[in-house]
């Protein structure tokens, strides 16, 4: 568009812009696509991706990148670019990306479609570290440990959690860790095949669980008064 800046003002938040905060994801990854280029721009970074559905994207559209809601700011051929601000880099693993790394991509969920995963906002709560990977007769079990930043940062047995944007069922839930089982299909089509012991991943806890935990905490606090 004439007169439009290639990369708009860095003072504007691209974590998930105000005008599209209603966008939701399901945690069903469409593609694990490679990072083509990373450009530093003061405290921001511009991440250029190559994926099969670039031609379907529009400028200002929201796409989940390893579970982080980011806005398309540029398209060129089969690549597109998004911008991550300092707050995003501090709270997620996007600042660790380098060219060639695979990133889990998902476009926002259509209201007329099925919700095959669970409700994912694209707002990462914290990062976790993979502490164990074990194979189990054709599937894999991954253990992740994290330091809670809020009482709502919890998992429950057989509940849902988003790991690098992938909707997964929690097993072996503990106060500061949990485990997930990965089937071969998920291992192949997401970036779980890149995750090993020591890998940092993005975690978004189940929004329904966070609401319930907060309500219960408020009720208990009121009863103590």
PyMOL commands that set and color helices and strands:
alter all, ss='L'
color gray80, all
select helices_A, chain A and resi 18-20+54-56+86-91+94-96+184-189+191-194+207-224
alter helices_A, ss='H'
color red, helices_A
select strands_A, chain A and resi 31-41+44-50+62-65+68-76+79-84+102-107+126-136+139-145+160-163+166-171+177-182+200-205
alter strands_A, ss='S'
color yellow, strands_A
deselect
rebuild
show_as cartoon
